[in-house]
Amino acid sequence: MASVADSNEEIRVKGYLASSGWTILSAMISSVVWYYKGVEKMATGKSWSRWFAPLAALLMVVSLSGCFDKEGDQRKAFIDFLQNTAMRSGDRLPTLTSDQKKQFGPLVSDYAILYGFSQQMSQAMDQGVKPVLDTVNGIRVPQDYLTQRNTLRQENGSLNVLGQQVQNAKMQADSALSTLKQPEELKAVYDKVYEKVVTNPANAIVPLIPAAQNLTQQLMQVGDYIAEQEGQVSFTASGIQFPTSRQASEYNALIAPLAAQHQAFMQAYTATQSAIQ
């Protein structure tokens, strides 16, 4: 009859004693096998199941414990990333590295919600708002109203769809957020990042779009008016001259709102920039 020591020796020779935990489990299994072989009256499927069930339960507990530890490590790593990287990233969230994706596990999809909106917001600012800012800042003399009017017309057209695109992106992010099932410790941190990355920028851009539209529309009207007076106006170092007082009055009426519109645009732009920093 094989003894427990003999069984352990056989396992050791085969190289199975790689860790103390496995040695203990191997000894337990060997003990069950030895007892099973030594008592013939218990050699039935029912008896074997009765002896093997506690061991199977122990193995399951060990397996589940390792799973919980892994989820905890992933959650801690993700929380640390949100607090120390995402919250301090400025107007653009970083792309996750391969190592970070491995560390965060399934929480990568939670980050994708934040990153996706951040990308769309950056695109809206880069392709819609900042070109307007550059063009407006480039208008320094009356002749620039004329030369920049077609550029302003294109940029104004882009602004018409920009606001709706941002709001659609916000709705998608809100919908995805509502489906998340996060532990409280993660949810508290994630909600703060979501407010900074999604909610605040989306709210800030709402007044910026119409402010940009009003300014570009007015600048286009000034440029179009000058174009209509082709051959009748002259540009000087100090400004523009019209042949009649009526034309000069009409021109002055068109440029009168520009100062206030420019101020409103810059205030809204600054507020949006602050919200996404």
C-alpha positions as CSV (number, residue, x, y, z in Angstrom):
1,M,0.0,0.0,0.0
2,A,1.4,3.4,-1.0
3,S,2.0,5.8,1.8
4,V,1.7,9.6,1.9
5,A,5.4,9.9,2.0
6,D,5.7,7.7,-1.1
7,S,3.1,9.7,-2.9
8,N,4.9,13.0,-2.1
9,E,8.2,11.5,-3.2
10,E,6.7,10.5,-6.5
11,I,5.3,14.0,-7.0
12,R,8.6,15.6,-6.0
13,V,10.5,13.5,-8.5
14,K,8.1,14.6,-11.3
15,G,8.8,18.3,-10.4
16,Y,5.4,19.1,-9.1
17,L,6.6,20.6,-5.8
18,A,7.1,24.1,-7.3
19,S,5.6,26.0,-4.3
20,S,4.6,25.4,-0.8
21,G,0.9,25.9,-1.6
22,W,0.9,23.3,-4.3
23,T,2.8,20.9,-1.9
24,I,0.0,21.1,0.6
25,L,-2.7,20.6,-1.9
26,S,-0.7,17.6,-3.4
27,A,-0.4,16.1,0.0
28,M,-4.1,16.4,0.5
29,I,-4.9,14.8,-2.8
30,S,-2.4,12.0,-2.0
31,S,-4.0,11.4,1.3
32,V,-7.4,11.1,-0.3
33,V,-6.1,8.6,-2.9
34,W,-4.3,6.5,-0.2
35,Y,-7.4,6.3,1.9
36,Y,-9.5,5.5,-1.1
37,K,-7.3,2.6,-2.1
38,G,-7.0,1.2,1.5
39,V,-10.7,0.9,2.2
40,E,-12.4,-1.1,-0.5
41,K,-15.9,-0.7,0.9
42,M,-15.7,3.1,0.2
43,A,-14.7,2.6,-3.5
44,T,-18.0,3.9,-4.9
45,G,-18.7,7.1,-6.8
46,K,-20.8,8.4,-4.0
47,S,-18.1,7.9,-1.4
48,W,-15.5,9.5,-3.6
49,S,-17.7,12.5,-4.2
50,R,-18.1,12.9,-0.5
51,W,-14.4,13.0,0.1
52,F,-13.5,15.1,-3.0
53,A,-16.1,17.8,-2.5
54,P,-14.3,19.7,0.3
55,L,-11.1,19.7,-1.7
56,A,-12.9,21.0,-4.8
57,A,-14.4,23.8,-2.7
58,L,-11.0,24.7,-1.3
59,L,-9.6,24.9,-4.8
60,M,-12.5,27.1,-5.9
61,V,-11.9,29.5,-3.0
62,V,-8.2,29.9,-3.9
63,S,-9.1,30.6,-7.5
64,L,-11.8,33.2,-6.7
65,S,-9.5,34.9,-4.2
66,G,-6.9,35.4,-6.9
67,C,-9.6,36.8,-9.2
68,F,-10.7,39.4,-6.6
69,D,-7.1,40.4,-5.9
70,K,-6.6,41.0,-9.7
71,E,-9.7,43.2,-9.9
72,G,-8.6,45.2,-6.9
73,D,-5.2,45.8,-8.4
74,Q,-6.7,46.9,-11.6
75,R,-9.1,49.3,-9.8
76,K,-6.3,50.8,-7.7
77,A,-4.1,51.3,-10.8
78,F,-6.9,53.0,-12.6
79,I,-7.8,55.3,-9.7
80,D,-4.2,56.4,-9.4
81,F,-4.1,57.1,-13.2
82,L,-7.3,59.2,-13.0
83,Q,-6.1,61.2,-10.0
84,N,-2.5,61.8,-11.1
85,T,-2.7,61.8,-14.9
86,A,-6.2,62.4,-16.2
87,M,-7.0,65.2,-13.8
88,R,-3.7,67.0,-14.6
89,S,-3.6,66.4,-18.4
90,G,-4.8,69.8,-19.5
91,D,-7.0,70.0,-22.6
92,R,-6.0,66.6,-24.1
93,L,-6.2,63.3,-22.4
94,P,-3.3,60.9,-23.1
95,T,-3.6,57.7,-25.1
96,L,-3.1,54.6,-22.9
97,T,0.1,52.6,-23.4
98,S,0.1,48.8,-23.8
99,D,1.2,48.4,-20.2
100,Q,-1.5,50.6,-18.9
101,K,-4.2,48.7,-20.8
102,K,-2.9,45.5,-19.2
103,Q,-2.9,47.1,-15.7
104,F,-6.5,48.5,-16.1
105,G,-8.0,45.4,-17.7
106,P,-11.7,45.9,-18.4
107,L,-11.6,49.4,-17.0
108,V,-10.0,50.5,-20.3
109,S,-13.6,50.8,-21.6
110,D,-14.4,53.2,-18.8
111,Y,-11.5,55.4,-19.9
112,A,-12.6,55.2,-23.5
113,I,-15.7,57.2,-22.6
114,L,-13.6,60.1,-21.3
115,Y,-11.0,59.8,-24.0
116,G,-13.6,59.7,-26.8
117,F,-15.3,62.9,-25.8
118,S,-12.0,64.6,-25.2
119,Q,-10.9,63.8,-28.7
120,Q,-14.1,65.2,-30.2
121,M,-13.9,68.4,-28.1
122,S,-10.3,68.9,-29.2
123,Q,-11.3,68.4,-32.8
124,A,-14.1,71.0,-32.4
125,M,-11.7,73.6,-31.0
126,D,-8.9,72.9,-33.4
127,Q,-11.0,72.7,-36.6
128,G,-13.9,75.0,-35.7
129,V,-13.1,77.7,-33.1
130,K,-9.3,78.3,-33.3
131,P,-9.4,79.1,-37.1
132,V,-11.9,81.8,-36.4
133,L,-9.7,83.2,-33.7
134,D,-6.7,83.2,-36.0
135,T,-8.6,84.9,-38.8
136,V,-10.2,87.5,-36.5
137,N,-6.8,88.4,-34.9
138,G,-5.4,88.8,-38.5
139,I,-7.8,91.6,-39.3
140,R,-5.9,94.8,-38.6
141,V,-6.9,97.3,-41.3
142,P,-10.2,97.9,-43.3
143,Q,-8.8,96.1,-46.4
144,D,-8.6,92.9,-44.3
145,Y,-12.4,92.8,-44.1
146,L,-12.4,92.5,-47.9
147,T,-9.6,89.9,-48.2
148,Q,-10.7,87.7,-45.4
149,R,-14.5,87.6,-46.1
150,N,-14.4,84.3,-48.0
151,T,-12.3,82.6,-45.3
152,L,-14.8,83.9,-42.7
153,R,-17.7,82.5,-44.7
154,Q,-16.2,79.0,-44.7
155,E,-15.4,79.2,-41.0
156,N,-18.9,80.4,-40.2
157,G,-20.4,77.5,-42.1
158,S,-18.3,75.1,-40.0
159,L,-19.6,76.6,-36.9
160,N,-23.2,75.8,-37.9
161,V,-22.6,72.1,-37.3
162,L,-20.0,72.3,-34.6
163,G,-22.3,73.0,-31.7
164,Q,-24.6,70.1,-32.6
165,Q,-21.6,67.7,-32.9
166,V,-20.4,68.6,-29.5
167,Q,-23.8,68.2,-27.9
168,N,-24.3,64.8,-29.7
169,A,-20.9,63.7,-28.3
170,K,-22.0,64.8,-24.8
171,M,-25.2,62.8,-25.1
172,Q,-23.3,59.7,-26.1
173,A,-20.9,60.1,-23.2
174,D,-23.8,60.6,-20.7
175,S,-25.5,57.5,-22.1
176,A,-22.4,55.4,-21.7
177,L,-21.8,56.8,-18.2
178,S,-25.3,55.7,-17.1
179,T,-24.5,52.1,-17.9
180,L,-21.3,51.9,-15.8
181,K,-21.4,49.7,-12.6
182,Q,-18.5,51.0,-10.6
183,P,-17.5,50.4,-6.9
184,E,-18.0,53.6,-4.8
185,E,-14.3,54.3,-4.4
186,L,-13.8,54.3,-8.2
187,K,-17.1,56.1,-8.9
188,A,-16.2,59.1,-6.7
189,V,-12.9,59.7,-8.5
190,Y,-14.3,58.9,-12.0
191,D,-17.2,61.3,-11.6
192,K,-14.8,64.2,-10.8
193,V,-12.8,63.4,-13.9
194,Y,-16.0,63.2,-16.0
195,E,-17.1,66.6,-14.8
196,K,-13.7,68.1,-15.8
197,V,-13.3,66.3,-19.1
198,V,-16.9,66.1,-20.4
199,T,-19.5,68.2,-18.5
200,N,-17.6,71.5,-18.0
201,P,-16.2,71.8,-21.5
202,A,-19.6,70.8,-23.1
203,N,-21.3,73.5,-21.1
204,A,-18.7,76.1,-21.8
205,I,-18.8,75.8,-25.5
206,V,-22.5,76.4,-25.6
207,P,-22.2,80.2,-25.5
208,L,-19.0,80.2,-27.5
209,I,-20.5,78.9,-30.8
210,P,-23.1,81.7,-31.2
211,A,-20.6,84.3,-30.1
212,A,-18.3,83.1,-32.9
213,Q,-21.1,83.0,-35.4
214,N,-22.3,86.6,-34.6
215,L,-18.8,88.0,-35.0
216,T,-17.9,86.2,-38.2
217,Q,-21.3,87.0,-39.7
218,Q,-20.8,90.7,-39.0
219,L,-17.3,90.7,-40.3
220,M,-18.5,89.1,-43.5
221,Q,-21.1,91.8,-43.9
222,V,-18.5,94.5,-43.6
223,G,-16.3,92.8,-46.2
224,D,-19.3,92.3,-48.6
225,Y,-20.2,95.9,-48.3
226,I,-16.7,97.1,-49.2
227,A,-16.8,94.6,-52.2
228,E,-20.1,96.2,-53.4
229,Q,-18.4,99.6,-53.5
230,E,-15.7,98.3,-55.8
231,G,-14.0,101.2,-57.6
232,Q,-15.5,103.8,-55.2
233,V,-13.4,103.3,-52.1
234,S,-9.7,103.9,-51.4
235,F,-7.6,102.5,-48.7
236,T,-5.1,104.7,-46.8
237,A,-2.7,104.2,-44.0
238,S,-5.3,105.5,-41.6
239,G,-8.3,103.6,-42.9
240,I,-10.8,103.7,-45.7
241,Q,-12.4,106.5,-47.7
242,F,-15.8,106.7,-49.4
243,P,-16.9,109.2,-52.0
244,T,-20.2,110.0,-50.2
245,S,-21.2,110.6,-46.6
246,R,-24.0,108.1,-47.1
247,Q,-21.6,105.3,-47.9
248,A,-19.4,106.3,-44.9
249,S,-22.4,106.2,-42.6
250,E,-23.5,102.8,-43.8
251,Y,-20.0,101.5,-43.3
252,N,-19.7,103.0,-39.8
253,A,-23.1,101.4,-38.9
254,L,-21.7,98.0,-40.0
255,I,-18.5,98.2,-38.0
256,A,-20.2,99.6,-34.8
257,P,-21.2,96.3,-33.3
258,L,-17.8,94.7,-33.9
259,A,-16.1,95.8,-30.7
260,A,-18.8,94.3,-28.4
261,Q,-19.1,91.2,-30.5
262,H,-15.3,90.7,-30.4
263,Q,-15.3,91.1,-26.6
264,A,-18.2,88.6,-26.2
265,F,-16.3,86.1,-28.4
266,M,-13.0,86.4,-26.5
267,Q,-14.8,86.1,-23.1
268,A,-16.5,82.9,-24.2
269,Y,-13.3,81.5,-25.7
270,T,-11.4,82.2,-22.6
271,A,-14.1,80.5,-20.5
272,T,-14.0,77.5,-22.7
273,Q,-10.2,77.2,-22.6
274,S,-10.3,77.4,-18.8
275,A,-12.9,74.7,-18.6
276,I,-10.8,72.2,-20.6
277,Q,-7.5,72.9,-18.9
